[in-house]
């Protein structure tokens, strides 16, 4: 059936509800790519004391593992930063939000 000269809301009998529903939710912005430079700065501020400035586990506490060539996915890296590892690494959920964690993860991916 061809409907000519009708709006979508009129064609489907939805009246003003359809036009409201079609315009009520703003489009979400696509996620921004991680900032490697910002991730490096965050790493130095929050992680280097255990993992070392060079991320080889040579921090002043010298108890963090080498982070070069990680063989885990980005989601796992983010989960560890967010939730920590019991009795090994603190959670950074209160200190770093989603953008920070994405930037940290992006930086860690550059370590080869």
Number of C-alpha atoms within 10 A of each C-alpha: 3 5 9 7 8 9 13 14 15 14 13 10 11 11 13 11 10 16 14 11 9 12 9 9 8 7 7 6 6 6 7 9 10 17 16 18 13 15 21 21 15 18 24 16 11 15 21 23 19 20 23 22 17 15 21 17 21 18 18 13 12 14 15 20 14 15 17 15 11 14 10 8 11 16 11 12 21 19 16 17 22 19 15 16 12 8 6 9 15 13 16 17 16 8 10 16 11 11 15 20 25 23 24 27 24 22 20 21 18 12 13 8
